[in-house]
Amino acid sequence: MPGTIAAIIIVILFIRSALEANVNPVPKALIGFLSFFIPALLWTYFITPGLKDTLAHDPSNTTLRLTANYAYVLVASIVSLWAWTQVFKRDD
């Protein structure tokens, strides 16, 4: 659920920025979505299983549980915001 909400917010950010820049918002929204989805998928596929395996040995570790369940949202959001700065970079 947090990943879905973050992805929607990022797509809206890309769409609104594209509209302000007077460019077609569909490709920019797709860039925003993929810049969130690909890092989230890679994190979930490669990193999360190791964290959950560690969590199986220490189920009382709340910090590790939160990291295993929600770190992909933070990582993917950071990558998406970086992509946003690159796509909508202003040459002042």
Residue pairs with C-beta under 8 A, 6 or more apart in sequence:
2 70
2 73
3 40
3 72
3 73
3 76
6 36
6 73
6 76
6 77
7 33
7 36
7 37
7 40
7 76
10 32
10 33
10 35
10 36
10 77
10 80
10 81
10 84
11 29
11 32
11 33
11 36
13 32
13 84
14 25
14 28
14 29
14 31
14 32
14 33
14 84
14 87
15 25
15 28
15 29
15 32
17 28
17 84
17 87
17 88
18 24
18 25
18 28
18 29
18 88
19 25
21 88
28 87
31 83
31 87
32 80
32 83
32 84
35 76
35 79
35 80
35 82
35 83
35 84
36 76
36 77
36 79
36 80
37 76
39 72
39 75
39 76
39 79
39 80
40 72
40 73
40 75
40 76
43 71
43 72
43 75
43 76
44 72
47 71
47 72
48 68
48 71
48 72
51 64
51 67
51 68
51 71
52 68
54 64
55 61
55 64
55 65
55 68
58 64
59 65
